Amino acid sequence: MSTIFTTIVNGEIPAYKIAEDENFLAFLDAMPLVKGHTLVIPKKEVDLIFDLDSEEYKNLWSFAQKVAKKVKSAVPCVRVGVAVVGLEVPHAHIHLIPLNQVEDMNFKNERLKLTPGEYIEIQNSIINS
């Protein structure tokens, strides 16, 4: 069964992509906690992050590190936090969340409602950082 992330990988639904290679994809969260909240996924559909083989797991984190550095340089924040929750979409993914305070990473917070223009501005800022 395909997940929503697989449909993004396959180009069936749009996403604000930040970075991509043959194995991984990073895109802005559609329901962000803060501006710049980015998801990093393997293109291969795997439910649990720990089910990736060791090489894929290491490469996913290496890809996420590169993306996090771009997010940090583009989005005003103290640091970029990392979370792996895996309850909302059954496809392994890493949350990269720009943080200015610990509360920015509270998944119980109300999600931002950004306009397409705001998403594009953030996307361009990260891509060009």
Secondary structure, DSSP 8 states (H G I E B T S, - for coil): ---HHHHHHTTSS---EEEE-SSEEEEE-SS-SSTT-EEEEESS--SSGGGS-HHHHHHHHHHHHHHHHHHHHHS--SEEEEE---SSSSS--EEEEEESSGGGG-TTS------HHHHHHHHHHHHT-
